[in-house]
């Protein structure tokens, strides 16, 4: 279980949030590269659910990322920040 106080996150610097968003973006491209023809993961398998999860996270980042960063810049918590923090946690911990 991961418990997060998003009000504390909202008052933090934007740079760590942006770094986590970058990690989440990288997860999307890594999953796609592993699924490409003639590519496999560490055990020579093809990712199945990982690509779907990474795609969903990528889409959320595109939709909510800017508003989340603006919320942190303002020191406020909004729905976009909560969404971005949740997908950053899921994508970079799975």
C-alpha angles and dihedrals in degrees: 000000000000117000118192133180100214091191088065091047090051090058094050126093118283093229097077090046090052091049090053090049088053091052090051091050090050090053089059094054093042092054091049092049091051090051094050118109114283092013127108139173125253092292095042092256131130119243114242113169093023092068092051093048092046091049092051091050091048091052092049091049091053092049102039107020100092094047090048092053091047089052091053091046087055093043091239134122120230137166092267092056091049091050094048093047091050094051092043088054093047097043099045096041099047 
